[in-house]
Amino acid sequence: MELGGNAGVRSIPSMSDKDGNGGNEYADGLLERILDRNNMNMAYKRVKGNKGSHGVDGMTVDELLQYLRQNGGQIRESIRNGEYRPNPVRRVEIPKPDGGKRLLGIPTVLDRSTGITSHRAHQTPIQARAHELWDCHGGHTVTLYCLDSGHPRTVKMLCSSRVCATCRRRRQEMLFARWLPRMRQLKPSRLVLVTLTRKIMPGVDIGKKIKETRAAFGKLVRHKDFASCFQGGLYAVEAKLTTAGHWNVHIHALIELTDGARRRSWSGKSASHERCDVISSAGQKITVQSLSASWKKLTGDSYIVDIAPVATVGGATETFRYITKYLSKPPQGLCPDKTPAQVLAYQAATSGLRLVQGFGSWHDTNTNFRFVVVDEPRPKNRRVVCPHCGCEAWISEYELRRNPAQYRWTQAMYSPMTWDG
């Protein structure tokens, strides 16, 4: 609900309050960093990715680009001369769960963009890089062309950042769609959640520890007793930063029992925490204690090992959705403002590694990339099908630019050979 009036509160501090560009705030080229073209373009992309409602001027996020193209030079000059005046924020009332209401101020989309440019200019280079990795806001797209007809289609791509909030949500949806058919064939009583942690060691290289942990898990699943009770599943390697600045590396695994194996549940120290042992059809038993001993033998520093039954509440779909969120949750303890060096270290350590992977009977050797169509309401883990001819073979705009003479389509209705640059 929008109120009739406005709060009269400025959405960001006025640039003129610092005596134009003569104050200390703009020393050492700070103003030039604010007005840098790349900085302002990045600010626009962030506003575009965040979406959100309009401000008091009624301008929407979709209208911002055209406005900046027409008035960008004037906006830069007004900021440079200390004449930029942010608009008042628009007041809206947000209902509370308890029945009350709270006030929310919504700045204009232009003020959001200029506010981000100022914030980015105050960041150190390492903080700026950490913020770039933290969220791409869905800005990675590519145009594909059908090999048969030349029909163009724009699709979103996952960025290479392991800490990107937007792409992490997409990965979770793709993981959910990829494995849900398998999950629907199983009863939750045939699944367990296994957690394998390692002791926190100060000064340990995060990349080395992740690789060691993955290698140790690979040896564990090939162990005779383990293979007699578990036939396969999904595992995820997680690394979180403790308050002391040390890395805690551990594994979460959703595992399917072998045919004839059964769970035997028991309560842990906490009444709300249910654990279980697994007994194979031949009588071999995997307990928390035996699994902990095997894990310690492989890693040398086993800390906490847990085997928990998968709950049956909500059905297979909701159960698996919760599990995929759990497996693909963001790295904890990282912040681009407070721990930018650790954000970069985590990115360097995990680049190129598959942190979520199937093993055993769940192992998937199909590594073909699956695109996500831009105009779909939710990402789907499937190939893009050409609406013109039904073909699933595509080339990217980059391949077309490298070899333009190799692809010539006869259909006059499409002209994919024309692009800027």
C-alpha positions as CSV (number, residue, x, y, z in Angstrom):
1,M,0.0,0.0,0.0
2,E,1.4,3.4,-1.0
3,L,0.8,6.4,1.1
4,G,-0.2,9.6,-0.4
5,G,2.8,11.6,0.8
6,N,6.5,11.0,0.9
7,A,8.8,10.8,3.8
8,G,10.9,13.7,2.4
9,V,14.1,11.7,3.3
10,R,16.9,11.7,0.9
11,S,17.7,8.2,-0.4
12,I,21.5,8.8,-0.5
13,P,23.6,11.7,0.9
14,S,23.6,14.7,-1.3
15,M,26.9,15.2,-3.2
16,S,26.8,18.9,-2.5
17,D,27.0,18.3,1.2
18,K,30.7,17.7,0.8
19,D,31.4,21.1,-0.8
20,G,31.4,19.8,-4.3
21,N,34.6,18.1,-5.5
22,G,36.9,20.2,-3.3
23,G,36.4,18.3,0.0
24,N,38.5,15.6,1.4
25,E,36.0,12.9,0.4
26,Y,37.0,13.4,-3.2
27,A,40.7,13.4,-2.7
28,D,43.0,11.0,-4.5
29,G,40.7,10.6,-7.5
30,L,37.7,9.3,-5.6
31,L,35.3,11.4,-7.7
32,E,36.9,10.0,-10.9
33,R,36.4,6.5,-9.6
34,I,32.8,7.2,-9.0
35,L,32.3,8.6,-12.5
36,D,34.3,5.8,-14.2
37,R,32.3,4.3,-17.1
38,N,33.0,0.7,-16.0
39,N,31.9,1.6,-12.4
40,M,28.7,3.1,-13.6
41,N,27.9,0.3,-16.0
42,M,28.4,-2.2,-13.2
43,A,26.1,-0.2,-11.0
44,Y,23.4,-0.3,-13.7
45,K,23.8,-4.1,-14.1
46,R,23.4,-4.5,-10.3
47,V,20.2,-2.4,-10.2
48,K,18.9,-4.3,-13.3
49,G,19.6,-7.7,-11.6
50,N,18.0,-6.7,-8.3
51,K,14.8,-5.5,-10.1
52,G,12.5,-4.0,-7.5
53,S,9.8,-1.5,-7.5
54,H,9.8,2.1,-8.9
55,G,10.4,5.2,-6.8
56,V,8.5,8.5,-6.6
57,D,9.3,9.4,-10.2
58,G,7.6,6.2,-11.5
59,M,10.6,5.1,-13.6
60,T,10.9,1.3,-13.7
61,V,14.1,-0.7,-13.9
62,D,13.4,-1.5,-17.5
63,E,13.2,2.2,-18.4
64,L,16.5,3.0,-16.7
65,L,18.8,2.1,-19.5
66,Q,17.2,4.3,-22.1
67,Y,17.2,7.2,-19.6
68,L,20.9,6.7,-18.9
69,R,21.7,6.7,-22.6
70,Q,19.9,10.0,-23.1
71,N,21.0,11.8,-19.9
72,G,24.2,10.0,-18.8
73,G,26.5,12.9,-19.6
74,Q,24.3,15.4,-17.7
75,I,24.1,13.1,-14.7
76,R,27.9,12.8,-14.6
77,E,28.4,16.6,-14.8
78,S,25.8,17.2,-12.0
79,I,27.7,14.7,-9.8
80,R,31.1,16.2,-10.7
81,N,29.9,19.8,-9.9
82,G,28.2,18.8,-6.7
83,E,24.7,19.6,-8.0
84,Y,23.2,16.1,-8.0
85,R,20.0,16.0,-5.8
86,P,18.5,12.6,-5.0
87,N,14.7,12.3,-5.0
88,P,12.7,11.6,-1.8
89,V,12.0,7.9,-1.2
90,R,8.6,6.5,-1.8
91,R,6.9,5.2,1.4
92,V,5.1,1.9,1.3
93,E,3.6,-0.1,4.2
94,I,4.6,-3.8,4.4
95,P,2.3,-6.1,6.4
96,K,3.9,-8.0,9.3
97,P,3.1,-11.6,10.2
98,D,1.6,-10.5,13.5
99,G,-0.9,-8.2,11.7
100,G,1.0,-4.9,12.1
101,K,2.7,-2.9,9.4
102,R,6.2,-1.5,8.9
103,L,7.3,1.4,6.7
104,L,9.6,0.8,3.8
105,G,11.4,3.5,1.8
106,I,12.0,2.8,-1.9
107,P,14.5,5.1,-3.7
108,T,14.2,5.8,-7.4
109,V,16.1,3.4,-9.7
110,L,18.4,6.3,-10.7
111,D,19.3,7.0,-7.1
112,R,20.0,3.3,-6.5
113,S,22.4,3.3,-9.5
114,T,24.3,6.4,-8.3
115,G,24.3,5.2,-4.8
116,I,26.0,1.9,-5.9
117,T,28.6,3.8,-7.9
118,S,29.6,5.8,-4.8
119,H,29.7,2.7,-2.7
120,R,31.9,0.8,-5.2
121,A,34.3,3.7,-5.5
122,H,35.0,3.6,-1.7
123,Q,35.9,-0.1,-1.9
124,T,39.5,-1.3,-2.0
125,P,40.4,-3.3,-5.2
126,I,40.2,-6.6,-3.3
127,Q,36.7,-5.7,-2.0
128,A,35.6,-4.7,-5.4
129,R,36.7,-8.0,-6.9
130,A,35.0,-9.9,-4.0
131,H,31.8,-8.0,-4.7
132,E,32.0,-8.9,-8.4
133,L,32.3,-12.6,-7.5
134,W,29.6,-12.4,-4.8
135,D,26.7,-11.9,-7.2
136,C,26.6,-11.5,-11.0
137,H,22.9,-10.6,-10.9
138,G,22.2,-12.9,-13.8
139,G,24.2,-10.7,-16.2
140,H,25.8,-13.6,-18.1
141,T,23.8,-14.4,-21.3
142,V,24.8,-15.7,-24.7
143,T,22.9,-15.9,-28.0
144,L,22.7,-19.4,-29.5
145,Y,21.9,-20.2,-33.1
146,C,20.2,-23.4,-34.3
147,L,22.4,-25.4,-36.6
148,D,19.5,-26.4,-38.9
149,S,17.6,-23.2,-39.3
150,G,19.8,-20.4,-37.8
151,H,17.0,-19.4,-35.3
152,P,18.6,-17.2,-32.6
153,R,17.7,-17.6,-28.9
154,T,19.1,-15.8,-25.9
155,V,20.0,-18.1,-22.9
156,K,21.4,-17.5,-19.5
157,M,24.7,-19.0,-18.4
158,L,26.1,-19.7,-15.0
159,C,29.1,-17.6,-14.2
160,S,32.3,-19.1,-13.0
161,S,32.0,-17.7,-9.5
162,R,31.5,-20.3,-6.7
163,V,30.1,-17.7,-4.3
164,C,27.6,-16.0,-6.7
165,A,24.2,-15.9,-5.0
166,T,22.2,-15.8,-8.3
167,C,24.0,-18.7,-10.0
168,R,23.9,-20.7,-6.8
169,R,20.2,-20.6,-6.9
170,R,20.2,-21.7,-10.5
171,R,22.6,-24.6,-9.7
172,Q,20.3,-25.7,-7.0
173,E,17.3,-25.7,-9.3
174,M,19.3,-27.6,-12.0
175,L,20.5,-30.1,-9.4
176,F,16.9,-30.6,-8.3
177,A,15.5,-31.1,-11.8
178,R,18.4,-33.4,-12.8
179,W,18.0,-35.8,-9.9
180,L,14.3,-35.6,-9.1
181,P,13.2,-38.4,-11.5
182,R,15.6,-40.7,-9.6
183,M,14.4,-39.6,-6.3
184,R,10.8,-40.3,-7.2
185,Q,11.6,-43.9,-7.8
186,L,12.8,-44.3,-4.2
187,K,11.2,-44.4,-0.8
188,P,12.7,-42.0,1.7
189,S,13.2,-45.0,4.0
190,R,15.9,-46.1,1.5
191,L,18.0,-42.9,2.0
192,V,20.3,-41.6,4.7
193,L,22.2,-38.3,5.1
194,V,25.9,-38.8,6.0
195,T,28.1,-36.0,7.3
196,L,31.9,-36.4,7.4
197,T,33.9,-33.5,9.0
198,R,37.6,-32.9,9.6
199,K,39.4,-31.1,12.4
200,I,40.0,-27.4,12.0
201,M,43.7,-26.9,11.4
202,P,45.0,-23.3,11.4
203,G,47.1,-22.3,8.5
204,V,46.0,-25.1,6.2
205,D,45.7,-24.4,2.5
206,I,42.0,-24.5,1.6
207,G,42.5,-25.8,-1.9
208,K,44.7,-28.6,-0.8
209,K,42.4,-29.6,2.0
210,I,39.4,-29.8,-0.3
211,K,41.2,-32.0,-2.8
212,E,42.4,-34.3,0.1
213,T,38.8,-34.5,1.4
214,R,37.4,-35.4,-2.0
215,A,40.1,-38.1,-2.5
216,A,39.4,-39.6,0.9
217,F,35.7,-39.8,0.2
218,G,36.5,-41.6,-3.1
219,K,38.4,-44.2,-1.2
220,L,35.7,-44.6,1.4
221,V,32.9,-45.4,-1.0
222,R,35.1,-48.2,-2.5
223,H,35.6,-49.8,0.9
224,K,34.1,-53.3,1.2
225,D,31.9,-52.6,4.2
226,F,30.7,-49.3,2.8
227,A,29.8,-50.8,-0.6
228,S,27.9,-53.6,1.1
229,C,25.4,-51.1,2.7
230,F,25.4,-48.2,0.3
231,Q,25.1,-48.4,-3.5
232,G,25.4,-44.7,-4.5
233,G,24.2,-41.2,-4.0
234,L,25.1,-37.5,-4.1
235,Y,27.9,-35.8,-2.2
236,A,28.8,-32.2,-1.7
237,V,32.0,-30.7,-0.4
238,E,31.4,-27.7,1.9
239,A,34.0,-25.3,3.3
240,K,33.0,-22.6,5.8
241,L,35.1,-20.0,7.5
242,T,35.1,-20.0,11.3
243,T,35.0,-16.9,13.5
244,A,38.7,-17.5,14.2
245,G,39.5,-17.3,10.4
246,H,40.1,-21.0,9.9
247,W,38.6,-23.3,7.3
248,N,36.2,-26.1,8.2
249,V,36.0,-28.6,5.4
250,H,33.4,-31.4,5.4
251,I,31.2,-33.5,3.2
252,H,27.4,-34.0,3.1
253,A,26.1,-37.0,1.3
254,L,22.7,-38.3,0.4
255,I,23.1,-42.0,0.0
256,E,20.8,-44.8,-1.2
257,L,20.9,-48.2,0.6
258,T,21.7,-51.4,-1.2
259,D,18.9,-53.9,-1.9
260,G,18.0,-55.7,1.3
261,A,19.8,-53.2,3.6
262,R,17.8,-51.5,6.4
263,R,18.1,-48.6,8.8
264,R,18.0,-49.0,12.5
265,S,17.2,-45.6,14.1
266,W,18.3,-44.4,17.6
267,S,18.3,-41.1,19.4
268,G,21.5,-39.1,19.9
269,K,22.3,-36.8,22.8
270,S,19.6,-34.4,21.6
271,A,16.1,-35.8,21.5
272,S,15.4,-33.9,18.2
273,H,18.4,-35.4,16.5
274,E,17.7,-38.9,15.2
275,R,20.6,-41.1,14.0
276,C,20.7,-44.5,12.5
277,D,22.9,-47.5,11.8
278,V,22.7,-49.4,8.4
279,I,22.7,-53.2,8.2
280,S,23.2,-55.0,4.9
281,S,21.3,-58.1,3.8
282,A,24.4,-60.1,4.6
283,G,24.7,-58.8,8.1
284,Q,27.5,-56.2,7.6
285,K,26.8,-53.1,9.8
286,I,27.8,-49.5,9.3
287,T,27.5,-47.5,12.5
288,V,28.5,-44.0,13.4
289,Q,31.5,-45.4,15.3
290,S,32.7,-47.7,12.6
291,L,32.3,-45.0,9.9
292,S,34.2,-42.5,12.1
293,A,37.1,-45.0,12.5
294,S,37.3,-45.6,8.7
295,W,37.1,-41.8,8.0
296,K,39.9,-41.1,10.5
297,K,42.1,-43.8,9.0
298,L,41.7,-42.1,5.6
299,T,42.1,-38.5,6.6
300,G,44.1,-38.7,9.9
301,D,41.9,-36.1,11.5
302,S,38.3,-37.2,11.7
303,Y,36.2,-34.9,13.9
304,I,32.4,-35.5,13.7
305,V,30.7,-38.2,11.7
306,D,26.9,-38.5,11.5
307,I,24.4,-40.9,9.9
308,A,20.8,-39.6,9.9
309,P,17.6,-41.1,8.4
310,V,15.9,-39.0,5.7
311,A,12.5,-37.9,7.0
312,T,9.4,-38.9,5.0
313,V,7.3,-35.8,5.8
314,G,6.2,-33.9,2.6
315,G,6.8,-36.6,0.1
316,A,9.7,-37.3,-2.3
317,T,9.5,-33.9,-4.1
318,E,9.6,-31.6,-1.0
319,T,12.1,-33.9,0.7
320,F,14.5,-33.7,-2.2
321,R,14.0,-30.0,-2.6
322,Y,15.1,-29.5,1.0
323,I,18.1,-31.8,0.5
324,T,19.3,-30.0,-2.7
325,K,19.1,-26.7,-0.9
326,Y,21.2,-28.3,1.9
327,L,23.7,-29.7,-0.5
328,S,24.1,-26.4,-2.5
329,K,24.0,-23.9,0.4
330,P,26.4,-21.0,0.2
331,P,29.8,-21.0,1.9
332,Q,29.2,-19.8,5.5
333,G,31.3,-17.2,7.2
334,L,32.3,-15.3,4.0
335,C,31.5,-11.6,3.3
336,P,32.8,-9.5,0.5
337,D,33.2,-6.5,2.8
338,K,34.6,-8.2,5.9
339,T,36.5,-11.1,4.5
340,P,37.3,-10.2,0.9
341,A,40.7,-12.1,0.9
342,Q,39.0,-15.3,2.0
343,V,36.3,-14.9,-0.7
344,L,39.0,-14.7,-3.3
345,A,40.9,-17.7,-1.7
346,Y,37.7,-19.8,-1.8
347,Q,37.1,-18.9,-5.4
348,A,40.7,-19.8,-6.4
349,A,40.5,-23.1,-4.4
350,T,37.2,-24.3,-5.9
351,S,37.5,-23.1,-9.5
352,G,37.2,-26.0,-11.9
353,L,36.1,-28.5,-9.1
354,R,32.8,-30.3,-9.1
355,L,31.6,-29.7,-5.5
356,V,28.4,-31.7,-5.9
357,Q,28.7,-35.1,-7.6
358,G,27.0,-38.4,-8.0
359,F,28.8,-41.6,-7.1
360,G,28.2,-45.3,-7.3
361,S,24.9,-46.2,-9.0
362,W,24.1,-42.4,-9.1
363,H,27.2,-41.5,-11.0
364,D,26.4,-39.5,-14.1
365,T,28.9,-39.4,-16.9
366,N,26.9,-37.0,-19.1
367,T,28.8,-33.7,-18.8
368,N,27.0,-31.9,-21.7
369,F,26.2,-28.3,-20.7
370,R,22.5,-27.5,-20.2
371,F,21.4,-24.0,-20.8
372,V,18.6,-22.1,-19.0
373,V,16.1,-20.2,-21.2
374,V,15.8,-16.6,-20.3
375,D,12.0,-16.3,-20.6
376,E,11.1,-19.3,-18.4
377,P,9.8,-18.5,-14.9
378,R,12.0,-21.1,-13.3
379,P,15.2,-22.7,-14.6
380,K,14.8,-26.1,-16.1
381,N,17.6,-28.7,-16.4
382,R,17.1,-29.6,-20.0
383,R,18.4,-28.8,-23.4
384,V,17.0,-25.8,-25.4
385,V,14.8,-27.0,-28.2
386,C,14.5,-24.9,-31.4
387,P,10.8,-23.8,-31.7
388,H,11.2,-23.6,-35.5
389,C,12.5,-27.0,-36.4
390,G,12.8,-28.9,-33.0
391,C,16.6,-29.2,-33.3
392,E,18.7,-29.5,-30.2
393,A,22.0,-28.7,-31.8
394,W,23.2,-25.1,-31.3
395,I,26.3,-23.0,-31.7
396,S,27.1,-19.9,-29.7
397,E,27.6,-16.4,-31.0
398,Y,31.3,-16.7,-30.3
399,E,31.8,-19.7,-32.5
400,L,29.8,-18.0,-35.2
401,R,32.1,-15.0,-35.1
402,R,35.2,-17.2,-35.3
403,N,33.9,-19.2,-38.3
404,P,31.3,-17.2,-40.1
405,A,31.8,-18.8,-43.5
406,Q,31.2,-22.3,-42.1
407,Y,27.5,-21.6,-41.2
408,R,25.2,-20.4,-44.0
409,W,21.5,-20.9,-43.5
410,T,19.1,-20.8,-46.5
411,Q,16.0,-19.7,-44.6
412,A,15.3,-16.1,-45.5
413,M,13.3,-15.5,-42.4
414,Y,16.4,-15.6,-40.2
415,S,19.5,-13.4,-40.5
416,P,21.8,-14.4,-37.7
417,M,24.9,-13.2,-39.6
418,T,24.2,-9.6,-38.6
419,W,25.5,-8.3,-35.2
420,D,27.3,-5.3,-33.9
421,G,31.1,-5.7,-34.0
